[in-house]
Amino acid sequence: MRVLGIDPSLTNYGWALHDSDAVGAHRCLARGRFQTSAKTLFIDRYIAMRDALRAHIEQIGVDYGVTRVGLEYPVFNDLYSEGMYGLFLYTCEALRLAQVDVVFFSPMQIKAHARESLQRPKGWKMMKPDMVEAAKTDCGGKGRWNHNEADGYWAAWTAARFWKLHDGVIGVDDLNPVERKQFTQIHTFTRGKKAGDTVFKGILHREDERFFRWSQEGLQDGD
């Protein structure tokens, strides 16, 4: 499965194209960054990123047949969270207009898969060099990577696993513990006021909240 992963940033907007069925260096088909200057009027920076992403999606759709995306979404209480949320909205607009399917992951969720791939101990804090090392290792250990591209790669890697589960290509038994928790978790409270209540935490249970099938919009019955 070929999936585009994106790591939004106003300065270095990282992206990577992952082929989950390939091996070695062929697992990353392409990668790069969209860039804008801090001297540019803020609204023009958002528009530039949106337009660059939409054009890129249309091109890789032609070149690689990609219709699935993994997106790192902003977590608040971080530096400039309002600005990142604005970029997140413009990114979602581009994805919807391009009619591609997208799944959202928090930065910590993406890092968890990279940490698992390197077999780092539980609690290990994945920093930028770790994310680069994980991406390089998954792609055969060669090449020079930017950390924004590495984050984009792991967004794509994680999304490929999710979409394969969604499509029935793999089953729950094929998931590792990190994937099972993120994708399929269901929790039933046994104590307190919520005893007996069930919460569907896994992303697979949260369509139109954590994943969107925008490729289906506009289709009529029988299409």
Buried (B, 14 or more C-beta within 10 A) or exposed (E): BBBBBBBBBBEBBBBBBBBBEEEEEEBBBBBBBBBBEEEEEEEEBBBBBBEBBBEBBEEBBEEBEBBBBBBBBBEEEEEEEEBBBBBBEBBBBBBBBBBBBBBBBBBEBBBBBBBBBBEBEEEEEBEEEBBBBBBBEBBEEEEEBBBBBBBBBBBBBBBBBBBBBBEEBBEEEEBEEBBBBBBBBEEEEEEEEEEEEEEEBBBBBEEEEBBBBBBEEEEEEEE
